[in-house]
């Protein structure tokens, strides 16, 4: 894997996802994964962007009747010695070199550890029982394809282990190409309108919390903008109060999210709504402070999580160009967030 330009990584996701699909499918066919039985609990263990992707897997599993939760990898060290917080573990690190997931894997039950990483021979791979490699795809410093490929891996894993209906995962790369084209115009308008924003809030519920959380991280990493991410209903209980004229809001969802959006439009807040609901269902779809980015009605499950993630990726690209920033060039570098390559 090598680091490539951000815009190239975003644009080339369809071909990279095709490569990832082949790699994941081969690994699943060759691997013996301990069955997830009724009553078992699955922990998704990660750091950084991978932690945000975990929302998609956790809520998909909960919706299928499987106990699941997200465990920040660094928090695994807080568990009492010789205790196991879950029955099965999905341990995620795109680089495979983040020390916290590696150390967490060492603590967990042998035979119950599935690792998802872009690099098949990474340090993480040596500490898990089954590796689902993303194909060593090239990625940007602010992760793009590694993030969406992880979501693809979740879909394929759930289909393989519990028979979750996830649709035709092989068709996802081509549909991502279509979505990138469809979303780009709206993303460019949003980037223009956010040029005066001092803070940006991201809001979503359930699996859409993945895109909200990841979007907030990307804006902080790539644009150096203060952001926060919230569950939709939590946001209503106070966190939305600071919204003012120089605030921006990116909302993912089809239900309570619509009235939330409408309630702030007259305050001068610049809003982007990512939804499957038709414009006719919105109270004021043509309001001057609102941009709606529509997800196709037949996109569901993990594929929808992938499409939702494309929106902040595209907005970041356009906003960075306007601001003269290069995503992936960080001001602050911490020497202990990755194990050095030997």
Secondary structure, 3 states (H helix, E strand, C coil): CCECCHHHHHHCHHHHHHHHHHHHHHHHHHCCCCCCCCCCEEEEEECCHHHHHHHHHHHHHHHCCCEEEEEEHHHHHHCCCCCCCCCEEEEECCCCCCHHHHHHHHHCCCCCEEEEECCCCCCHHHHCCEEEECCCCCECCCCCHHHHHHHHHHHHHHHHHHCCCCCCHHHHHHHHHHHHHHHHHHHHHHHHHHHHCCEEEEEECCCHHHHHHHHHHHHHHHHCCEEEEEEHHHHHCCHHHHCCCCEEEEEECCCHHHHHHHHHHHHCCEEEEEECCCHHHCCCCCCCCEEEEECCCCCCHHHHHHHHHHHHHHHHHHHHHHHCCCCCCCCCCCCCCCCCCC
